[in-house]
Amino acid sequence: MLTLVVVAVDVAEALGASLNPDASTRIAAELRLSELMTTGECGVALATILISPSYDLSLRQISTLDASFRDKAIRKTYFPSLRHSAGTILQRKYVLEHWSPVFGSFKGNAPSPHLKSSIRDALLRGLSDPARKIRTASGYALSTIAQSDWPDECPDLLTSLITLLSSGSPDPVDGAMRVFAELTKSELSEEQLLPVLRQLLPVLLKILGSPEHHSPLTRARVLGVFNGALEMLFMVKEQHKGAVKEATEDILPSWLTALKVLLDIDPRTDVASEESWDGLAVRLQIFKILERITYCFPRAISSVLPAFFASALSHLDQLFPTYRTHYIAETATPPGTTEDPAETNLLSRLGGAIMEFAKVASRTKVIKSWLLQDGKEVLASFLVGVVAWAPMTNDDEEQWATDANAFVADADDEDAWTIRATGFDLISSFMESNPAQTARALQSVMERTIVDSDQARTSGQADWWKPLEAALAAVGSSAEALLDCNDDEELQNRSPPFNVQPVLTNVIPPILGLGDYPFIQGRAFVFASQFYKLLPQSLFSQYFMTAVEVLESPTVTMPVKISAVKAIRNFSLQSDAHQAILPLAARIGNDLLPFLPETSESALALVIEALLAVIDLDGSKWLTPDLTVTLARALIDVWIKNVKDPILLSVLNDIFIAVAKSPVPGVYQAIVTTTLPLLADAVSRASASEAWVSSSAIDLATSLMRGVPKGQLGEGFFALLGPALFACLTATEDRDVIQNGIECLTLVIRKGCDQLLSFVSPVTGETGVTLTLKLVATLLTPATSETEAGGLFIGDMIVHLLKNAGSSDQLRPHLPELLTALVRRLQTAKTATYMQSLIIPFAYLIHSQRDEVLNLLESTQVGSTTTLEILVKAWCENAETFHGFWATRMSTIALCDLFASDRASLRSIMVRGDMIVRPETKNAPTEYTSIPFHVKALKLLVDEFQQSGEDAVAGKRGGGDAAVGGTADLEGTDDGDEWAEEEDLFQGLKDEELGFLSEYIAEGIAGDNLGEQGDDEDLKADPVSQINLGAHLMTFFRQSAQTNVNDFSRIVDELNVEEILVLRRIVGSQ
């Protein structure tokens, strides 16, 4: 005990000295504290000081402060705020570094179990301290310790905390809540979670319903803990369906009732005081909980969801006057909370939470149906409320007037949270679930806002324009959905629900001239461009010319110019506007160029996008060589300054492609001569630590080739790029550089193979083909997975090299060596995609020169195995995983050629067959049968025919859900049906919506297959891509049956029943 007293005195003295303004005294105290913290007694001393009233409060808090906050200057700046949030820093430092190896920063010298128990007991007492800061410090420390000790070393912790909660005394309740708030942020196991909830939630519900005893912030923490518990329940929902179902059925009804009672209290009572708005914290947490329940457990809330939805609307309505006063008009300053006076955004956070809940609820079947029937007025009123909360604040005005990035990001950055953006998302959600009804409601909101704004302007209100700007922004955010809705209604012979013509004709034109109101003026430009399809030609010409003049005006403010840029981008993306814009394209291009050096980040991205839209007009036929030089120099400057911005670089690549494809004489040469020397120099000069420079420079050079037709790279293109490219690829290990370099070389081979064949390295004297083969050899060395990932595109390059230079004297002598290297790498390849990259070149060669290649493969060995056997085994094992339109067809057709070759060497090869299923040894390693190559090949070909050609023989494969993998005949457990019902309640998809989704997915799959070739015109034009694969396979099967090649009839007998039936239908349908 004497030791503890001595250590406590030492710790107290060191803590006091750490506040000394003298640097040497303070440093000595810090060192002494570091020594003391290696003893378990130090932890007891810290806890004792923390909870003992005999010590000065500041010293008690300092016992929990991190050393980095004891510098005098830092202390002077941060000490007031640290009293709210940093009470546990040093205590947690001690715990994290000296408590248990569970913590990653553990440094040893853990206290004994007895000392740990003493520390935990002291911290539990600290939870009841009258000083809130001490309760906070104790709660943080104890919750950290619990991550290590509970429940094994301190099984009574939960009971002790619930005892504090049950005491009814505000201080112990507040302290215990701080621990639970942290505990529910941790990942509790299901075994820990459910017992906690059973004991904890009834007590929490009692605290929540006792506003006379507990502060709003304590009750808000109660709700935060409950929300965290719901999140954890949802996370274990799939693994423990029964337990979670039982828990939610027991818990949620009483909580939902309590939440409704609280929401029914007039929310204006919580903003009546100018001292604090603590009560809003309770409502904020309630709407977060409602959002959680609606998303995670929709069935539990479905019966009362309309009532909560209506309550959300009433909150927006009743709180809006306060929001307008404090945030839009800013005629009063919003108060903070009693714990943090600086937290003045509670009301805006509450508005956002209400809209987030409404957005999730609007997607449920319950609310969709309700809004169409009983809740029609609610939807209209909700939209009124959303637009009312959307106007920009004075702070927004001040920031956006000078910060172009913030102005652009507010409208375009999906990750930026604002109540305005949240409201627009809610409108979008309404348009998805109830399009026609929402469109009509928006029409009403727009008309009402126009009238109100006009009256406010007439009466002299300075901010008359804000509601109108918000309404235009809100409607514009769903412009595409509104136009689609009009089209859908007209198809049904119904009147369009949204008529924007009066706005475009009568409202927008006069706003365009309001230079004193830049934000509404800019919004008018953007709004008109969003509804271009409905603009009369005369109005379009007026709007567009005004936007161009804005770009050229030296007096127009930044927000208007940025809005004009956005409008020009939107207009230029409309295909039927091109002819009207083309005469002004050169003028607009010159107008946009000065924005490039003056903007950055979001604003620069917008300018680049606008520039791309203009350049791409009419296939870039309007460009001139002189403008191209100016443009190219500006773009290179942008690239140099933003070389690490992947999104911006993507748009730059698109611009390079658009310029390079221009058919105007001299334009392609202008961009190449201006940019390629600089790009090649960047590739050669970039160090290994600047791989992103090489990678992006190679990518831009590749984009130049993407735009130019085959055979028109231009004299000297690769002579300039080649030395830097080969040197870079030889030295680098960076995956992105390798990938971009391989793609670049592939484009050179495709677009100008003659330049590769004539290339000679000025350094080594090696030819371009030799250097390419050396690069291939390097990438084929079995090394790390990084090398494998970086070489995924090597197969495409080899295929194009064989197609374009296969007969050249430079390549043919190296063909045996190349093929052997490919086979060797096949033996060690790990990923299916990489194996495809190695196998497809063989497929191409077998199809184009079968016997010559097979002779070579039969005569070459790797170890004791022929390269033919290695290739065939790998091919058969991975063919079903191949992807890409041309590649899968090439594999199938080459397998046909291989099967028909009638080679004895192939008949002796055994390959992997079907999986062997043994239920009694389900944990054993996977095993497969071994079958002859010809049997496996026929299985693969029949399967491919079923996917691509069986319809030609057997018609459609049936209808109904079962035919497309539906669930009509599936049965599940009751629990499974329960969760399926919940998903249905949330999604509320109609039959036509499900049909659309199926079509969308099918189109996406087809698009993926066709799109694998990207811009590879060579493969798109290849005969393999044009062939009718189903008909080709039918012919192959019939000819094989007629000639009985490789004893075809016997091989068929080794297939399964379904495969035999397919072949019989084909052969029998001749």
N, C-alpha and C positions, 0 to 999 in steps of 0.2 A: 504493500500500500504506500510505503514511503517513496518507492520508486515512481509510482504514478503521480504522487504529489510533486516530486522534484521535476518530472517531465512536464507536468502541467504548468509549473512556474516558468520553466525554460521556454515552453511554447508561447505562453502569454507574453513573456519579455521579448521574444523574437518577433512576435506579431506586432507588438507596440513599436519596436525599433524599426520594423519594416516601413513604418509610416514617417520615419524621421526624414526631414528634408535633406540632411547631409548624405551625400551619395555613398561615401565609404561606410557609414553606419548602416545604411540601408542594404548595401551589398553584403556586408558581414552578417546581417540578420537573415538575408535570403539563404546564404550558405548554411547558416545554423539550422534553419528550417528544413533544408534538404537533408541534413544529417539526421535530424530528429525524426523525419518521416520514414526512415528505415527501421524504426522501432514500432512495435505494435502499440506501445503505450502512448505514442504520439496521436494515434487515431482516437484513443479514449480521451486524451486531453483536448483534442479539437472538438469532439462531440460535447464534452463537458462545458467548454468555454461557450460553445454555440448555444446551449440551452440554459446556461446559468444566468439568472437576473443580476447576480453580483458583479458581473462584468459590464462595462460600458457597451451599449448597443453597437456602436461603430466597431469596437474591437470584436464583438461577437460576430458581426458580419465579416470583418476582415479575416476571421478564422476560416472563412469560406471563400476568400478572394484569391484569384490566381496571381502569381508573382508578376506577371506581365502588366497588371493593372495597378501596381504600386508606385510606378514612376510618378513624380509629383505632377508633371504636366498632364499626363494621361489621367491621373486621379482627379485633377481639377476639372477636366473636361467630362469624364465619364462617371465619376462617383455618384452623382444624383441618380442616373439611370440604372447604375449597378445595384442600387438599393432595391430595385424592383425585380431584376432578372438574374443577378450574378451571385446570389447568396450561397450557392453550392459549389462554386468553381473549384476552390482548393480542396474541399471535402471530397469532391468527385475525383480530383486529381490524385488524392491519396488512395481512394478506392480503386481507381482504374490502374494505378501503377503498383499498388502494394497489397491489394486485397485477395485477388484470385487469378490463377492462370486462365480463367475463362475470358478475361479481358485481353485484347490484343496488345495493349501497351504495358502489360504486367512486367515489373522489374525485379520481383522477388521480395523477400522479407515480409511474408504474409503474417498477420497477427494470429495468435493462437485462437482456438475455438472459444475459449473463455473470454478473451478480449473482444472477439467479434460479437459475442452475445452482449457484452456491456455496451458496445458502440450502438448496436441495433436498439437496445432498450433506451439508450439516451435519445436517439433520433425519434423513437416512438413518442417519448415525452415531449420532444420539441414540436411535434405536430399539434400540440394543444397550447403552444405558447401564445400569449396575448399579442405579440408582435407578428404581423403578417409576414414580414421578411424572414423571420426565424422559421416560421412554419414552411415557407417556400424553400428555404435552404435545407431544412430537415427532410422535406418531401422529396426533393431532387436526390439527395444522398441516399435515402432509404430505397427509393425506387431503383437506383443504380445497383445497390447491394442486392436487391431482390432478384435481379437478373442472374446473379450467381448463386444465391443461397436458397431461394424459395423454389420448391417446398421442402427440399431435402434437409437443409440445415436449420431452417426456421419454419417448421410446419404450422406454427401458431400465428404467423404473420397475418394471414387473411382474417382469422378470428379477432385478432387485436384491432385491425383496421375497421372491421365491421362494428366492433364494440364502440369505437370512437364515433362512427357514423350514427350509431343508435343512441348515442348519449343525448342528442337533441341540442347540444351546446354548439353555438356557431363556430367557435375557434377549433375544437377537435374535428368537427365535420369538415371544415374548410381544409385543415391539414391533411386529413385522410383522403379527401378528394384529390388533392394534388398528387398523392402517391398513385391512386387508381388511374388518374389521367395519364401518368407515364406508363403504368403497367399495361394498359390497354393498347398502347402504341407498340408494345413488344409482341413477338410472335408466341403466343401461348399455345401449348398443345391442346388437342381436343380434351384430353384427360384433365387438364388444368382449367380449361375454359368453362366447361359446363358446370362444374362445382362452384366456380366463382360466380357465375350468373345466377345459379339457384339461390345462393346466399345474399348476393350483393343487390340484385335488381329490385327486390321488394323494399329494401332499405332506401335505395336511391329514389324510388317512386315516392316514398313518404317524405323525403327531403324536398323533392321537386314540388310537392303539394303543400309545403309549409313556408310560404313567402314571409310570414310574420316572424319567423325564426332565422331564416337564412337569406343571405344577400343574393341579388340577381346573378352576380358573377359566380358564386358558389353553385347556384342552381344551373347556370350555364355549363359549369364543369360537369355536373351530373349528366346533363344531356350529351356532352362531349364523350364521356365515358360510355354511355349507352350507345352512341353512334359507333364508337370503336368496337364495342362488343358485337354489334350487328355486322360490321365489316368482317370480323373474325369468323362469325357464324357462316357468313356467305362463302368465305374462303374454304371452309371444311364441308361445305354443303354436299359436294359430290361424294366425298369419302365417307360421310356419316349422315346419309340421307334421313334415316329414321330418327336419330337423336336430334338433328337440327329441325326437322319437321315438328317433333314434339315440343322442342324448346320454343319455337316461334309461335306455335298454337297456344302455348301457355302464357307467353310473355306479351306478345304484341297487342292483343285486344285491350288489355287494361292500360297499356301505355298510349295507344292511339286515342283512347277516351280522354286520358289526362291531357294529351297534347291539344286535342280539340277544345277542351275547357280553357286552356291557357290562351289559345288563339282567339277565342270568343271575347276575351277581355279587350276593350278598346285600345288599339295600339298607340293612340295619341297620348295616352297617359304616360307612356314611356319616354316621350319627347317633350313633356310639359316643362321639365326642369332645364334650366340653363347651366346647371352645375355638372350633371352627368347624365348619360343615356344608357346606364347599365342594363336596363330592362331589355334593350334591343338585342343584347347578347343572348338572352334566352330565346327570343324569337328567331334569331339567326340560326341557332343550333336546332331549333324545331324544324325549320324548313330544310336544313341539311339532312336531318333524320328522315323526313318525309320523302326526300329525293332518294335516299338510300333504300328505304323500304319499298318504294315504288319500283325501283330498278331490280333489287335483289329478291324481294318477296312480294311480288305484285298481287298474288292471290289473297294475301293477308289483309291488304288495304283496299281491295277492289270495291267492297260494298260502301265504303265511306270516302272513296277518292273524290267523287264530285263535290262533297261538302268541303274537303280540304282545298280543292281547286277554287271553289268560290271564296273561301277564306283568303287564299292567296291574292285574289283580285281585290277583295275589300282592303287588304293591307296596302296594296299599291295605291288605291284611291285615297285612303285616309292619311297615309303618310306623305303623299306627294306635296301638299302645300309646304310642309316642313322641309322636304328635300329641295324644292324650288328655292325657298328662302335662303337656305344654308349652302347649297352647292351650285345652283344655276345662277340665281341673281346675286348670291353671296352678300346679302345685306346683313347677315349675322354669321358669327363664327360657330361652327358646331362644337359642342363640348366633347371631351373624351370620356374615359371611364374613371372610376374612383381609384383604380390601381394604376392607370396609365393615362394621364390627361392628354398625352400626345396622340392617342388613338382616336382620331376624329373621323374615321371613315366607316364607323359602324353602320350608319344608315345606308350608305351606298352598298356596302357588303350585304346587308339584309335584302336590299332590292335585287341584287344579283342572285342571291340564294333563292328568292321567291321565283325568279324567272327560270333558274336552272331546274327547280322542282317542276314548274309548269311545263318546261320543255320535255322532261322525261315522262311526265304524266300524259302529255298530249299524244304520245306514241302508243299508249295503251288502248286496247279495244274498248275498255269501259268509257274513257273520256272521249274517244272518237265518236262512239255512238251517242253519248250524252250531249255533246256539242251539236250534233246534227238534229237532235230532238229538243230536249228540255233546256239545253244550255246555249241556244243560239245567241241570246243577248249577252251571255257571259263572254263568249269569244269576241264579239264586237267590242265590249267594254275592256277586255284584256288588251286588245290591240290599241285602243285609246290610251290605256295606261302605259304600255310599252313605249309608244311614241312620246308620251308626256315626259317620261323619265330619260329620254334619249338626247335632249339638247346638250351641246357642248357647254362646259363650264367656263368661267373666266380664266381659270388656270389653263384649261385646254387652249383657249384663244391665245394667251400669252406664249405658251410653249409652241403651238403650231405656227404662229406667225413668223417665228425665227428658226424653227427646227424642222426642216423638210422631212427628215427621216421619221420623226415622231408623227408628223401629219400623214405621211403615207402609211406608216405602220398601223395607225389607228384603223384604217379601212382595210388593209390588205394582210396584216399579220394575224394569222389564225391563232397563234400562241399567246398573243397579248390580251390580257383580261381587262375589259372595261365594262361598266354596266351598259353602255351603249352597244357594244359588240354582243353582249349576252342577250340583250333585247332583240337584236337583229337575228340572232340564232334561233330565238323562240319563234319569231315570225316565220322563218324558214321551216321550222318544225311544223307549225300550223299549216303552212302551204303543202307540206308533204302529206299530212293526215287528212286535212279538210280543204282541198284547194279552192273549189268554187266559193264556198262559204267564206273562207279567209279573204279571197280576192274581193268579194263584195264588201266585206267589212273594211278592208284597206281603202276601197273607193270612198266609203263614207268618211273614214278618218282623214283622208286627203282633202276632201271637199270641206269638211269642217275646219281643218287647220288653215286652209287658204282663207276662208272667211274670217276666222279669228285673227290671223296675222295681219290681214288688211285693216281690220278694225283697230288693232293695236298700233299699227303704223300711223293710221289717221289720227289716233289720240296722242301721238308723240312718244310712245314707249320706245326707248333706245334699243331694247333687245327683241323687237317685234319679229325679227328674222329668224331667231333661234328655233322656235317650234316648227317653222316652215322648212328650215334646213334639215331638221331632224326627220320630218315626215318624208322629204324627198330622199334622204339617205336610207330611211327604213324601207320605203317602197323600192328604191333602186337596188337594195341588197337582195331582193327577191325578183328582180326584173325577168330573168329567164324563166322562173317558175310561173310568173304571172302571164307571160306571153304563151307558154305552153298550155296553161289552163284555158286561156281564151281560145286557142286552137282546138283543144279537146272539146270544149263546149260547143263550138261552131260545128264540129263534126257530128255532134248529137242534135244538130238543128236547134240549139239553144243560144240565146243572146250571150255575148261575151260578158263575163261578170266584172271585168275591170276596163274602164274606158279612160285611157290616159291622154286621148287627143286634146281635150280642153286644156289640160295642163301644158302640153307641148306647144299649143297654139296661143294660149292667152296668158299663161303665167310665166313660162320660162323666158320668152323674148325680152320683156322689160327688165327682168332680173339680170340678164347678161350685161346690162349697162350700169349696174350699181357698183361702181368702183369704190365707194365708201364702205361697202359691206363685202369684203373679199371672200368670206367663207360661203355666204349664200350665192355669190356670183360664181365661185368655183364649183359649188355643188350643182348649179344649173347646167354647166358644161357636162359634168359627169352624168347627170340624170338624162340629158338629151341623148348622149351616146349609148346609154344602157337601153334606151327604147328606140334605137335607130330604125328598127323594122317598121315602126308606125309613123315615122316622120315623113311628111310630104317633101318632095324633092326641093321645093323652094326654101322650106325651113331648114332642110339639111344643109344646103349651100350656105345659108346665112349663118347657121351655127358653126359650120366647119371653118368658114372664112374668119369668123370672129375669133375662133380658137387659135388659128394661125397668127392673126394679128396680135393676140395676147402674147404669144411667144416672142414676137419681135418688138413689143413695146418696152421701153426702158423704165416706164413709170409703174407698171403693174406689179403688184406685190407677189411674193413667193407662193402663197397658197393658191392664188389664181393661176399662176403659171404652171404649177404642178398639176392642178386640176385640168388645165388645157392639154397638158401632155397626156394625162390619163384618157381624156376624151379622144384625142387624136389616135391613141393606141386602140381604143375600143372601136372607133369608126373604121380604122384601117383593117381590122380583123374581120369586118363584114364583107363577104365576097361581092355582094351586089353593089357595094359602094366604091369599088376599085376604080371604075371608069371615071367617076366624078373626082376622085382624089388624085389620079395619076398626073394630070397637068400640074399639080402643085407638089408632086413628090420631091423633086430636087430642091425646091424652096424649103419644104419642111425638113428635109435632111440637113440642109445648111443651118436651119433654125435650131435643130436639136443638138448639133455638135457642140456648141458652146456650153451646154449643160453638163457635158461629160466631165470636164475637170472641176466643175463647181459643186458637184453632188457626190454623195457617198452612200453606201449601205442601201437602205430601202429606196431612197429617192433615185440613186444611180441605177438600181435594178429596174425601176419603172422607166427611166429614160432609155435604157438599153432595150427593154421590151418594146417600147414605142418605135425606136429606131429599127428594130427587126421587122415589126409589122409593116413599116413604110418601105423598107428595102425589098421585102418579099412581094410587093405589089406587082402583079403582071409578070411574075417570073423574073424579077429584077431587070427587066428590059429597059427601064428608064435611066439606069445608072450611066455615068460617063467615066472615062479613065481619070480625068482630073479630080472629080469628086471622090472617086474611089481611093486615090492616093491620100487625100485629106482625111477621109474616113478611116483608112487603114492605120494612119499614124495616130489618130485619136484612140482607136481601139487598142493599139499596142500599149499606149500610155495607160489606158484603163487596166489592161492585163497586168502590167508591171506593178501597179499600185494595189491590185486586188488578186494577186496570184493564189491566195489561199482561200478564196471565196468560191466554193464549188457551184453554188447556184448561179452566181454571176458568170462563171466560166462556162457553164452549160449554155447560157444565152449567147455568149460570145462565140462559141462554137457554131451555133445556129446561124449567126450573122456571117461568119466566114463561109459557111456552106452556101448561104443565100447569095452572097456576092460572087463566089466562085462559079456558080451555075449560070450567071448572067451571060446571055449569048452576044452581048454587045462587044464588038471587036476592041481589044485592048483592056477591058475591065479585069479579066482574070489575070492577065499579065501584070496589071498595075498592082493588084493586091499581093501577088506572089513576089514581085520584085521589091515591094515595100516591106513585107512582113517576114518572108522566109529567111533572109539573111539574119535578121534579129532573132528569130526563133532558133535557127541552127546554132547561132552563137550562144544563146541561153542554154541549149542542151549540152554544148561542149564545156561551158564554163561552170555550170552548177556543180557544187560539191555533193558528196554522198549525203551530207546532212541537210541538203536542200533538194531532196528528191522530188518534192512537189513542183519545183520550178521545171525540172526536166520533164516530168510527167505531163504537166499542162502545156508546155511548149510543143511536145510531140503530138499531143491531142489536137492543138490548133493547126499544126501542119497537116495532120490527117484530115481535118475538116476541109482544108483547101482541096484535097484530093476527092473528098466525098462529093463535092459540088461539080467537079469537072467530068465530062464524058470520057469514056475509055479511049485511050490512045492520044489524049490531048493534055497530058501533064505539062507540056511545054519544055522546050530544050533546056537542059541543065538543071532541071528540078532536083533530081536525085543526086546529081553530081555535087550540088550544094548541100543537101541534107544528109546524104549517105555517110560521110566521114564522121560527123558528130553522132549520128544515130547508132552506127555500129560500135563506136568507142564507148558510148554510154551504156548500151545493152551488154557489152562485154564485161564492163566493170560493176554494174549495179546488181544488188540483191533485192531491190525494192519491188514488191509485187505490182504496184500500180504502174511503175515505169516499164516493167517487163510486159505487162498486158497491153499498155498503150503502144509500146514499141512493136510488139507482134502485130497489132492491128494496123499500125502504120506501114510496116513491111508488106502486109497482106494487101493493102490498098495500092502500094507501089507495084506489086506483082499483077494485080487486077487491071489497074489503069495504065501502067506503063512498064510492062515487063522488059521491054527492049532496053530501058534505061538501067534496070538491074543487071541485065546480061552484059551490057557494055561498061558497067561501072568497074573501076580499078582503084583500090585504095591508094591514096597518095602517100600513105605512111608505110604500109607493108607490101604493096604491090599485088595483094590478093584480089581476086575477082569478087563481084557482088554475090554470085552463087556460092562461092567458097565460103565467104563470110556468113552467108545465111545458113549454110549447112553446119558451120562451126557453132553458130548460135543455137541451132536445133540440137546439136550434140550436147551442148552445155545444159540446155533445159531438160534434156532427157536423162541426165544423170540422176539416179535415184537418191534423193537427198531429203530435204525437209518438206513438210506439207506446204510451206510457203512457196517453194519452187513449183510444186504440183499445181497450186492455185494460180500462180502467175503464168503457167504454161497451158491453161485451159484452151486458149485460142490457137494453139500450135497446129492442131489438126486442120483447121480452116486454111491456115497459111500453106501447109504442105499440099492440101488438095489443090489450091489455086496454083501453086508452084508446078505441080504435076500437070495441070490442065494447060498452063501457059508456057511452060518450059520443059515439059517431060521429054520431048524429042530432041532437045538441044544437046550439043556435044558437051556442054559444060555440066549438065545434070546426069545424063545417062550413065556415065562411068561410076557415079557415086550412088546409083540407085540401090544396088545390093547392100552397101554399107548403111544407107539410110533406113531401109526396111528392117535390117537386122537390129539396128538401134531402137527402132520402134517396138519390135517384139521383145527385146530385152527389158525395155521400160514397162511393157505390159505385165511382166512377171512380178513387178514390185508396186505397180500402181494401186492406189487405195480407193479412190473415189470413182463412182460410175461415170461421172461427167468427164473425168480425165481419160478414162478408158475409152469412151466414145471418141474423144479427140485423137486417140492413137489408132483406133480400129477403122474409122471411116476412110482414111486414105487408102487402106488395103481394099475396102469395098469398092472404091472408085477404080482402082487399078484392076481388080478382078473383073469388073464390068467392062472395062475398056480394053484390056489385054490379058484375058484370063489365063491362057495356057502358058504364056511367057512368065507371068508372075508366079503361077503355081509351080512351074519347073524350078524357079529360083527358090521358092519357099521349101520345096521338097528336098532340095540339095543343100540347104543351109541348116546348121544346127546351133543351138545354144545349150552347151553342156551335152547331154546325151539325147536331147529331144529336138525334133525338127521344128523349125520356126513355124511350119504349117500347123502342127499340132498345138503349139502354144497359142497361135492366133485363133484357131477354130474354137478351142476351149473357152478362151476369154470372150470371144464373140458370142457364142451361144449362151454363156452365163449372163451377159449384160445387154443383149439385144432388146429385151423388153423394157429396159430403162432408157433407151435412146430417145432423144427429143429433138425437135426441129423438123420442119416440113421436108426439106431436101435430104437431110441426113437419114431420117427414118425410111424414106423411100429408097435412098441409095442402098441402105443396109438390106432392105427386103429384096430388091431387084438383084443385088449381088449374091444373096443367099440362093436365089433361084439359079443364077449362073453357076454357083458352086455345086449345088445339088445335081445340076444337069451335066457336070463335067465328067461323071462316070470314071473317077480315079480310084484306083485300089488303095492309095494312101489315105483317102478320106474314109473308106469303108472300115478301116482298122481303128479309127479314132473314137474313143468313148468320152462322152461329155456328161455334165451334170444334168440329171433329170428332175423329177418332181420331189418335193420335200417328203420325208418319211415322218408320219405322225404316229407317235407312241404316247398315248395319254398317261400311261403308268410311269413314264420317265419324262414328264413335261419340262423338267428343269435341266435335262441333259443337253449337251451341245446339239445344234441342228444338224441333221443328216439328210442326204439326198440319195436318190437312186442313181445308177450309172447306166446310160443308154447310148446306143450308137449315134454318131453325128447326124446321119440322114434322118433318123427318127426325130431327133430334136429339131432339126431344120424344118421338117415338115410340120411339126407342132407350131413352130413360130410363124410359119407362112399361113397356116390355117387360121391362127389367132389374128394375124394381121388382116386376112381376108374378112373375117367376121367383123372387124372394126371398120373396114373401108369399103368392102365390096359385096357383102352378102345380100344387101338390099336388091342388088341387081338380079339375084337369082330367086331369093325367097320372099321378096317384098319386105315390108316393114316387119320388125321383130315383135309385133304385137303391140297392144296399147295398154293404157292404164298405168297406175303407179308402179306395179311390179316390173314392168318392162323397162323402166328408167331408174330402177333402183329405189323405188318408193317404199313406203312402210305399211302398205295396205294389209299385208299378211303378217306383220310382225306383232308379237305380243311381248309385253314387258311386265315387270313387277308393279305392284300398286304404287310403290315409291316412285318408280320411273314415270308412271302415268301422271303422278302428282306434279312432278317437276315439269313434265311436258305441258301440262295444263297451265302452269305458271308462265312458261315461256310464251304460250299462246295468248295469255292475258296481256303480256307486255307487248308482244309484237303486233298482234291484231292484224295480221296480213290477210287481205282478201284473196280469193281465188285468182283474180286477174293479176294481183300483185305478185303472187307466187309464180304465176305463169310468166310474168315479165322477168322475174328473178331467174327462172330456169333458162329463159332465152338469153338473158344477159350473160349468165355463166357459160352457156354453150358457145355464145359468140366470143367470149373471152378466151375459151380454150382453143377455139379455131383460130382466133387472132394470134394467140401465142405460137401456134404451130406455124402459121404463115409468116409471122413476124420474126421468127428466129433468124431469118436471113437478113433482117434489117434492110439496109440499102444495097444488098448484094445483087445487082442486076444480073451478074453472070449466072448465079444459081437459080434465080427466078426464070431466066431464059433457057436454062439447061433442059435438054429433052427429058431428063428424069423428073423435073418438076411439072412437065406438061403431060406426062403419060397418065392414062386412066389406070390407076393401080389395080382396081378391082378386076377390070377386064384383063389386064396383064396376068394376074394371078390365076384367073379362070383358064386362060389359054395355057399357062404353065401346067396346071393340074391335069388338064385334058391331054396335053401332049405327053406328059409323064406317064399317064395311064395307058395311052395308046402304044408308046414305045417300051413301057415297063422298064424305064431307065433305073438302074441300081436296084432292080427287083422291087419296083414301086408297090406292087400289089401286096407283097409280104410286109413291107414297111407300114402300109396302111393298117394292116391287122394289128400292129403294135400300138396304135393310137387308142385314145379313150373313145367311148361310145359317141359323145357329142361330135368329136372331130371326124369320126368315120361317117356319121350322118351328113355332115357338111360336105365332105368330099363326094359322097354318093349323089347328093343333090346336084353338085356341080357337073360331075361326069355324066349323070343321067339326064341333064337338061340340054344336051347338045342337039 
